[in-house]
Amino acid sequence: MPHYYGLIIYFDGASKSNPHGPAGSGWTLYEMDPDGDTDGERLAQGQDYLGYNISNNQAEYHGLEGALKFMNKNDISCQYLHIRGDSQIVINQLHGKYQVRSKNIIGYYNAVMKELASIQCGAAEYTHINRAENREADAMANNSIRRKRSKSVWG
């Protein structure tokens, strides 16, 4: 079981012709460098092709869920988990600042919260970042749509 002091998840979702799709999600997982401010080594990345009739917000949640599932499947634990995304809605819902009211989103939100509860991490922090800081996860999400392909890999 790999254990890390700090990990950073970047997640993103994309839905062309929102909310009709096609849609995809992407994520990257980094080890936090010793300073705690920037990214260390990229540990893993993943993307999922989600098909049609998926909204951008659903795709965003799916990206985060994919990273968390990868951590659970591979028994990855950490002291601190930093979750970063460019979706203000998702980040604020995770913080509890926004209520989750949409019937289309609540299942995705609950799935993420379930995965979060089962990972072995001391504390989780949610940060809204700009799109430029999220370019790798964005590229993974868009690549999944272009190639109609899902994959998760180490490194």
C-alpha positions as CSV (number, residue, x, y, z in Angstrom):
1,M,0.0,0.0,0.0
2,P,1.8,3.2,-1.1
3,H,1.6,6.0,1.4
4,Y,2.4,9.6,0.7
5,Y,2.6,12.7,2.8
6,G,0.6,14.8,0.4
7,L,-1.2,14.2,-2.9
8,I,-2.8,16.5,-5.4
9,I,-5.7,15.5,-7.7
10,Y,-6.5,17.7,-10.7
11,F,-9.8,16.8,-12.3
12,D,-11.9,18.1,-15.2
13,G,-14.9,17.3,-17.3
14,A,-16.0,18.3,-20.8
15,S,-19.3,18.1,-22.6
16,K,-19.6,19.3,-26.2
17,S,-23.0,20.8,-26.9
18,N,-23.6,20.8,-23.1
19,P,-25.6,19.0,-21.8
20,H,-26.1,16.7,-24.7
21,G,-22.5,15.5,-25.2
22,P,-20.4,13.8,-26.2
23,A,-18.7,14.1,-22.8
24,G,-15.5,13.0,-21.2
25,S,-13.6,13.4,-17.9
26,G,-9.9,13.5,-17.0
27,W,-7.7,13.6,-13.9
28,T,-4.1,13.6,-12.8
29,L,-2.6,12.5,-9.5
30,Y,0.6,14.1,-8.3
31,E,2.8,13.6,-5.2
32,M,3.1,17.0,-3.4
33,D,6.6,18.3,-3.3
34,P,8.3,18.9,0.1
35,D,7.3,22.6,0.0
36,G,3.7,21.7,-0.2
37,D,3.1,24.4,-2.8
38,T,3.8,22.8,-6.2
39,D,3.5,19.5,-8.0
40,G,6.1,16.9,-7.5
41,E,6.1,13.7,-9.5
42,R,3.0,12.7,-11.5
43,L,1.9,9.3,-10.2
44,A,-1.1,8.5,-12.4
45,Q,-3.6,9.9,-14.8
46,G,-6.9,8.8,-16.3
47,Q,-9.6,9.6,-18.7
48,D,-13.1,8.3,-19.3
49,Y,-15.3,8.6,-22.4
50,L,-18.8,9.2,-21.0
51,G,-20.9,9.2,-24.2
52,Y,-24.0,11.4,-24.7
53,N,-26.5,13.2,-22.6
54,I,-24.0,14.0,-19.9
55,S,-23.7,17.6,-18.7
56,N,-20.4,19.4,-18.0
57,N,-21.0,19.3,-14.3
58,Q,-21.7,15.6,-14.3
59,A,-18.5,15.1,-16.3
60,E,-16.6,17.2,-13.7
61,Y,-17.8,15.0,-10.9
62,H,-17.0,11.9,-12.9
63,G,-13.4,13.1,-13.3
64,L,-12.9,13.5,-9.5
65,E,-14.6,10.2,-8.9
66,G,-12.3,8.5,-11.3
67,A,-9.2,9.7,-9.5
68,L,-10.6,8.7,-6.1
69,K,-11.5,5.2,-7.4
70,F,-8.0,4.8,-8.7
71,M,-6.6,5.7,-5.3
72,N,-9.0,3.2,-3.6
73,K,-8.3,0.4,-6.1
74,N,-4.6,0.8,-5.7
75,D,-4.6,1.3,-1.9
76,I,-3.0,4.7,-2.1
77,S,-3.1,6.6,1.1
78,C,-1.8,10.0,2.2
79,Q,-1.7,12.4,5.1
80,Y,-3.1,15.3,3.1
81,L,-5.2,15.2,-0.1
82,H,-5.5,18.4,-2.1
83,I,-8.3,18.4,-4.7
84,R,-8.1,21.0,-7.4
85,G,-10.5,21.7,-10.2
86,D,-11.7,24.6,-12.4
87,S,-15.4,24.0,-11.7
88,Q,-16.4,26.6,-9.2
89,I,-19.8,24.8,-8.7
90,V,-18.2,21.4,-7.9
91,I,-15.6,22.9,-5.5
92,N,-18.2,25.0,-3.7
93,Q,-20.5,22.0,-3.4
94,L,-17.7,19.9,-1.9
95,H,-16.9,22.7,0.6
96,G,-20.6,22.8,1.5
97,K,-21.0,26.5,0.4
98,Y,-23.5,25.5,-2.3
99,Q,-26.3,23.0,-1.9
100,V,-26.6,20.1,-4.3
101,R,-30.1,20.4,-5.5
102,S,-30.0,19.1,-9.1
103,K,-31.4,15.6,-9.5
104,N,-28.9,15.2,-12.3
105,I,-25.9,16.0,-10.0
106,I,-26.8,14.5,-6.6
107,G,-25.9,10.9,-7.6
108,Y,-22.5,12.0,-8.8
109,Y,-21.9,14.1,-5.7
110,N,-22.9,11.2,-3.4
111,A,-20.6,8.8,-5.3
112,V,-17.7,11.3,-4.8
113,M,-18.5,11.6,-1.1
114,K,-18.6,7.8,-0.8
115,E,-15.2,7.5,-2.4
116,L,-13.7,10.3,-0.3
117,A,-15.0,8.6,2.9
118,S,-13.3,5.3,2.0
119,I,-9.8,6.7,1.1
120,Q,-7.1,6.5,3.7
121,C,-6.2,10.2,3.9
122,G,-6.0,12.4,6.9
123,A,-7.5,15.5,5.5
124,A,-8.9,16.8,2.2
125,E,-8.7,20.3,0.9
126,Y,-10.7,21.7,-2.1
127,T,-9.3,24.5,-4.2
128,H,-10.8,26.2,-7.2
129,I,-8.1,26.9,-9.9
130,N,-8.2,28.6,-13.2
131,R,-8.4,26.7,-16.4
132,A,-4.7,27.2,-17.3
133,E,-3.6,25.5,-14.1
134,N,-5.9,22.5,-15.0
135,R,-4.6,22.0,-18.6
136,E,-3.5,18.4,-18.1
137,A,-6.9,17.2,-16.7
138,D,-8.6,19.3,-19.4
139,A,-6.5,17.6,-22.1
140,M,-7.3,14.2,-20.7
141,A,-11.1,15.0,-20.7
142,N,-11.0,16.3,-24.3
143,N,-8.8,13.4,-25.5
144,S,-11.3,10.9,-24.1
145,I,-14.0,12.5,-26.3
146,R,-11.8,12.7,-29.4
147,R,-10.7,9.1,-29.1
148,K,-13.9,7.7,-27.5
149,R,-11.6,5.9,-25.1
150,S,-11.2,5.4,-21.3
151,K,-8.0,4.5,-19.5
152,S,-6.2,4.9,-16.2
153,V,-2.4,4.5,-15.9
154,W,0.5,4.9,-13.5
155,G,2.9,7.7,-14.3
